[in-house]
Amino acid sequence: MSVNEDARSMRDELIALRHEFHREPEVGLQVPRTQERVLEALDGLPLEITTGRDVSSVTAVLRGGGGPSVLLRADMDALPVRERTGLDFASQTGDTMHACGHDLHTTMLIGAARLLSAHRDRLGGDVVLMFQPGEEGYDGARYMVDEGVLDAAGRRVDAAYGMHVFSSTAPQGRFLTRPGAMLSASDELHVQVRGSGGHGSAPHHTQDPVAAISEMITSLQTMVTRQFDMFDPVVLSVGSLHAGSAVNVIPESATFGATVRTFSAESRERMRERSAAVLQAVAAAHRVDVEIDYREGYPVTRTDAEETAFVDRTVQEVFGGERHETLPNPLSGSEDFSRVLDEVPGGFIGLGAVPEGIDPDTADYNHSPTAMFDDAVLADGATLYAELALARTHVEN
């Protein structure tokens, strides 16, 4: 049978496996039960398996011929979200949920491992399967890169591919790609302003941190629109703001926190520099002190043009041209698969997983407590992972 036919034959098995992962989500870099279940699902396959030293990762190598080697990645962790989907396989762990579809990613890569093992005679090179914890803000990919996942087969992989499902926006079964910047970098800005407090009736006897921090936020937003190219956008969103506890008391300090999204290394570095300059200037004008903590998160997820073109051809050959879409613009989410793509060329693929009968434009997006993903895409995701590995290992270096 073909890879696609084999994937269809294991459809029910993949669905059951995904439901198991969904019922028992785990957050962060330590996901021992998920790791254990992945190892159980891979047992019996002709794989060389290692687990992480510092994180609950699984790396599996399937040996092929002497051609190019590839890496396929799935993230395994969940989010600290209380599920409200009402599904009969909903999370059983309280305030933890697979709200971003990583349970599907893990299942699809297990499916790919089984497909590739069954079609190993067609494999021109080695395949590294990367089961990664801690994508949701813990930088799990960096830990795995540092521990040598890219060289797990004995030499550096020639290409790497990752996939991500969407619970809205894209129609079910649609594969989305984009050459170049596909996802933004994501950094955090944490600011504390210290002044001198006093009575609300006499602000002239204080150094008001509330007035200062309010102007800081407004000035940062204005700076973004006046000092950065609209075609290389920057998105700064303040999500946390704290000051005082009584309406008639000017507090001594105030704080805010923001996320900063950028789409180029140049804008990312410039944002760090310019935000600090603005904050310090406003602080000086208000005679307050400012402490700035700019924390770098994930870099821009940048795909290789040739590898993306290869992914596009593979999708169209396996599923038909109507199943593929090239995104006109990058997405403003962020991914630590960027750590892998900073080291080796590769592609990142979105996959619409909106349940049947739900409008993608109004469906709840990833990370929502009511986000739902359709099991129907599991076989297709496993098929694409396997077909990418089979085809790419026969491509000449």
Buried (B, 14 or more C-beta within 10 A) or exposed (E): EEBBEBBBEBBEBBBEBBBBBBBBBBBBBBBEBBBEBBBEBBEEBEBBBBBBEEBBBBBBBBBBBEBBBBBBBBBBBBBBBEBBBEEEBBBEBEEBBBBBBBBBBBBBBBBBBBBBBBBBEBBBBBBBBBBBBBBBBBBBBBBBBEBEBBEBBEEEBBBBBBBBBBBBBBBBBBBBBBBBBBBBBBBBBBBBBBBBBBEBEEEEEBBBBBBBBBBBBEBBBEBBEEEBEEEEBBBBEBEEBEBBEEEEEBBBBBBBBBBBBBBBEEBBEBBBEBBBEBBBEBBEEBEBBBEBEBEEBBBBBBBBEEBBEBBBEBBBEBBEEEBBBEEEEBBBBBBBBBBBBBBBBBBBBBBBBBBEEBEBEEBBBBBBBBBBBBBBBBBBBBBBBBBBBBBBBBBEE
